[in-house]
Amino acid sequence: MPKLKTLLIHPDPQTRVELRKELDGVPFIQLLGEAVSAFEALEMLESIPYGVFFLGVDLPGGASGIEMAQMLAGRKNKPALVFLSDSESHAYAAFELGATDYLLWPPAPGRLARTMERLSDFKARFKEVPVPDEPWQDPEADEPSDERTVQLPLEEHEEDSFLAALRQAWDLTRTRTPEIEKLAVNQDGRMYLIPYDQIIFVEAYEDYSYVHTAQQKFLTSYRLKNLEDRLKPHRFFRVHRKYLVNLDMVTEIASMPGSNFMLRTAGKTRIELPISRRRIAELKQILGL
């Protein structure tokens, strides 16, 4: 039976050691790491679908435990929050932000059992990041795979923004930063590092996103907006509320009925964007066609 992946977030190493001992043997808890600051914990949450955060109220690094709870407030399927504190002064704020429990640490005898009861109830409702409907495939595999095309509408005012972004991305006179950046993705318990220049597009899925490469896709816990901010300097463009496209992967212009044209990306799953006839000359110039 799946367990709640658990992260311990506290600046005191002795507290973390004691908490590990208390949680050891709880059948539905799986301890997967420790963090000291809120931002370190949030970064880890992007790669691992944690179900529980045990966190201190006072955290270093510019954000307290209460402030981290505020950051998580609008997130779907967010982890349960169990606060640890030496006083009750922040208990009201913690419960107002949806905390599952608030523990005075060290806890009184038997008190942690009540926390486990609450987490057991939470587990029944918690929805972990779903498994991708397409399994991971080895790019070197010889077996053919089905292709899929996603057709997206592109309004006239959006064409202007798209062509401007495409022009900037394909400007070969610009000095480009060497592509050493990689996106960390956790898949089936393994961590993959995907170079940005191998990502064709990113597709939003609830609070998560699918990252598509030429032969496979990965389900990640990144939000599309976070990836847009991260990848935009690397020539990615938001062509739709659900799709972020690598403009370097634009590979084809196809003639379509109605005197329009369709621009396509590479990959097993392709994005198609309609381009009006009056802008096709500019598009061909940008792409050097």
Buried (B, 14 or more C-beta within 10 A) or exposed (E): EEBBBBBBBBBBEEBBEBBBEBBEEBEBBBBBBBBBBBBBBBEBBBBBBBBBBBBBBBBEEEBBBBEBBEBBEEEEBBBBBBBBBEEEEBBEBBBEBEBBBBBBBBBEEEEBEEBBEBBBEBBEEBEBBEEBEBEBBEEEEEEEEEEEEBEBEBEEEBBEBBBEBBBEBBEEEEEEEEEEBBBEBBBEEEEBEBEBBBBBBBBBBEBBBBBBBEBBBBBBBBBBEEBBEBBEEBBBBBBBEBBBBBBBBBEEBEEEEEEBBBBBBBBBBBBBBBBBEEBBEBBEEBBEE
